Amino acid sequence: MNMDLKDANKNFYYSNNYSCSRFLLITLVLFQLFFCFNYYSFISHKSLAGNTTAETPTHNVSDSDQKDETCPSGRVYVYDLPPMFNKEMLENCSSLDPWSPRYCDAVLNGGFGRRATEIAGVVPASLAPAWYWTDQFMLEVIFHNRVLRHRCRTLEPESATAFYIPFYAGLTVGRYLFTSRSSKERDRDCEMLLMWVQNQPYWKRSNGSDHFMTLGRMVWDFRRWGENGWGSSFVYMPGMKNIHRLVIERSPWDPLDIGVPYPTGFHPRSDADVLEWQRHIRTHKRRSLFCFVGGKRGAFRDDFRGRLLSHCENESDSCRVVDCSGTRCYNGASAILDTFLDSDFCLQPRGDTYTRRSMFDCMVAGSIPVLFWKRSAYDQYEWFLPGEQLGSFSVFIDHQAVKNGTSIRKVLEKYSREEVRKMRERVIAFIPKLLYAKPQEGLESVKDAFDVAIEGVFRRFKEQHGG
């Protein structure tokens, strides 16, 4: 009898324990379902309200929530490309330059690079955190991070006015420019990207005429003629014939190329930063008449940069020099900004191609650019610099005149202090449009280079389609 009672208690124990376990298991499953539902709702709401990651935008609002008065020019849809075309390049940054690890610094902080802590003392202390060592070829990364959070970004492609392709073409092609890779290898990723895009339904709607991308290198790096030429043939590929390109140096003969400013090191965080910087450079004491920042190009016959360097050294009482031979000035240096801030005028010859980032560094510092080739600026950046009254913000001295003995110093000394002041005011007025702001959402009311570029794209597409 004791055994029966013992067995009964044992059976009751296991039966009761099994019932409790089952009850606890069901309770746990229901709790998990409830938690997941609420977590998903929270994440969905958060993505609509204010996300901070590059992969998920701040402005994910639907068309029903977007009012025409908020986005009168249209809305932009951003393709979610396979990671090999953008994100993986940043993760594998050491492969972007076979000769140095510089790109692993360059891709930091959303493409702004590492903070320019060395610049303390050259700029006001309150603005020092807005300065970075920004690589001149980071346009694609900077623009991508910003467009993901644009207030007129839409997740509904059927309502989009413009389609952005966030392909890091410059980083892709840049890996092979100074190597012995074959033309087929240099073109492979570009061809794969175009195959992917052309298979998207909204490409087929317009054959790509409402699509655009950024090219973070000079457009000549994407215009290879022949099998053994320089760079990639990306721009000449059939899939590119309708795509608009925002590029740091454009071809003046291609209407699909749109010149945009090179990234500089100043990335303001607010309207107040811009205004404070403008006040600072307006009142900054300038002790030199002109300056030259650059290095000789020994491989070039009759090197014009070398000529300017010698000219400036011979006029040392009125010209300040920063010799950038080698890689000493690659992304910037405190001495460069200090030199531009110290000078009324800055000499801006052509670089390896017609444009230079240095012209934008110069203007951001409130120095007046002296140009020697019209293609260095005058037919490059029509959305950002005035096409008329070019003499209002710059000085042009033909490079042939300099070679024939024209004294740069004598030309610049002819400008009165009042004329210099007026020219500087014009330069200062352009500065906001030459900057890429630090906040992902942009500044409060001041329009920066990104704002000007994206509004220009909307405007062009609207006109193109008869809007």
Buried (B, 14 or more C-beta within 10 A) or exposed (E): EEEEEEEEEEEEEEEEEEEEEEEEEEEEEEEEEEEEEEEEEEEEEEBBEEBEEBEEBBBBBEBEEBEEEEBEBBBBBBBEBEEBBBBEBBEEBEEBBEEEEBBBBBBBBBBBBBBBEBBEEBBBEEBBBBBBBBBBBBBBBBBBBBBBBBBBBBBEBEBBBBBBBBBBBBBBBBBBBEEEBEBEEBBBBBBBBBEBBEEBEBBEBBEBBBBBBBBBBBBBBBBBEEEEEEBBBBBEBEBBEBBBBBBBBBBEEEEBBBBBBBBBBBBBBBBBBBEBBBEBBEEEEBEBBBBBBBBBBEEEEEBBBBBBBBBBEEBEEBBBBBBBBEEEBBBBBBBBBBBBBBBBBBBBBBBEBBBBBBBBBBBBBBBBBBBBBBBBBBBBBEBBBEEEEBEEBBBBBEBEBBEEEEEBBEBBEEBEEEEBEEBBBBBBEBBBBBBBBBBBEBBEEBBBBBBBBBBBBBBBBBEEEEE
